[in-house]
Amino acid sequence: MQDTPWREFSAVKSLRMMFHDDPRLDVVVADARAPLAPWLRSTKFDIVVLSSTFLGARYSNRLLEQVKRKFEFVASTHALKVAMPQDDYDCCRLLDEWLSEWSVNIVYAACPTNWSVLYPRSLRKAEIRLGYTSYITDRQIVAIESLKSWGNRSIDVSYRATSLPLNFGHLGQLKQSVGEIFRKKVLDASEFQFDIDVGGGSAISGNRWLEFVESSRFVLVSPSGSSFIDPNGDLRELASEPRFVAGNLADFLIEASRRKLEWYELSNTAISPRNLEAVLRGTVQIAIPGEYSGILQPINHYVPLDQDLEVRCVLRNELDWHRIRSEARDAVLSVRRLRANELISELLELLQGFGRESDCEVRKSVVRQRMKWSCAALFSGMAIPIWRWLGAIALAMAGKALVIGRRILNQRSETTLK
């Protein structure tokens, strides 16, 4: 479900385009909101990828039913079916049932843990693998020397975020409050240039976002994810009520408990597109300490935003930021699974194995059918002569019995006459 080009976020566009950019693939894009080309139904694709925006149809029951009807042919296709969801914790049961109904083969889960809670049905049919919310393409890897120099960056610290609803828990609230947390540590900001804003109107999309990141020396970051697992979207629906649009989390949870909604308080975090974008653009991250998929470590790869942070020392320490951004870049690029071409290579390998398994199953099915027919023929070949032999014996015995019976009747008749 592609957004209009000028509103599409760079991370979403990157996920969509990484398949197009690979010369090994011949890609056809089907937009869930656009008219469906008739020939798509009859085309025998090798791989069908369900993107994160496509799987976002689960957030609306009406839209989900429309998408399922429109793309029902995907359920019966023999292609390798791959799901690449995001925000797995949001309406996870609806997502799991959908993937199970369509017999999806591989699920790249963005949440690194809690798979038994998120995908109980899919685990029986599909293989769950670790996925990410963003992947690095070759064109994104630009030498630091080619990026905007530190002295030419006009912003000291930048931050943009949308206000997340209460159904994302304290992690969602932290995302919109990290700017205020940082400001409180800076008593006098007159010597620095900050560009920090939170809200829907502050969002920057497309290439302008990457230019914004590269124009910043530092960028604020918080852990990406949610504190809750919302199986059926009950918390999502509650958070949309007017009184909770700008409400507080404590009252929200009290009301959720009063209504006996189904939800679980389990933290789900992962490295975010912003982490990768900052690293690739040579921007140092000032981040709230978190797991970050075990890739980024405090002090080594980012400046931890905690009580001991001395903002002025951090912003002025040129040797420190040079070391941090260099080590962060090495850490990210060393994770091969973050590379788009590695993911596609993995899919092509899975396709080869998937094809062999399919052929093998076909051969096994043919052999089973032949064995059934052979056994039936063998049985009939043996059974018919036996039944004929037994029938002949039975007829002969019946004939003898009739002869003996007649003799006995004749003897009795002669005795009676005498």
Secondary structure, 3 states (H helix, E strand, C coil): CCCCCCCCCHHHHHHHHHHHCCCCCCCCCCCCCCCCCCHHHHCCCCEEEECHHHHHHHHCHHHHHHHHHHCCHHHHCCCEEEECCCCCCECHHHHHHHHHHCCCCEEEECCCCCHHHHCCCHHHHCEEEECCCCCECHHHCCCHHHCCCHHHCCEEEEEEECCCCHHHHHHHHHHHHHHHHHHHCCCCCCCCCEEEEECHHHCCCHHHHHHHHHCEEEEEECCEEECCEECCCHHHHHHCCHHHHCCCHHHHHHHHHHCCCCCECCCEEECCHHHHHHHHCCCEEEECCCCHHHCCCECCCEEECCCCCCHHHHHHCHHHHHHHHHHHHHHHHCCHHHEHHHHHHHHHHHHHHHHHHHHHHHHHHHHHHHHHHHHHHHHHHHHHHHHHHHHHHHHHHHHHHHHHHHHHHHHHHHHHHC
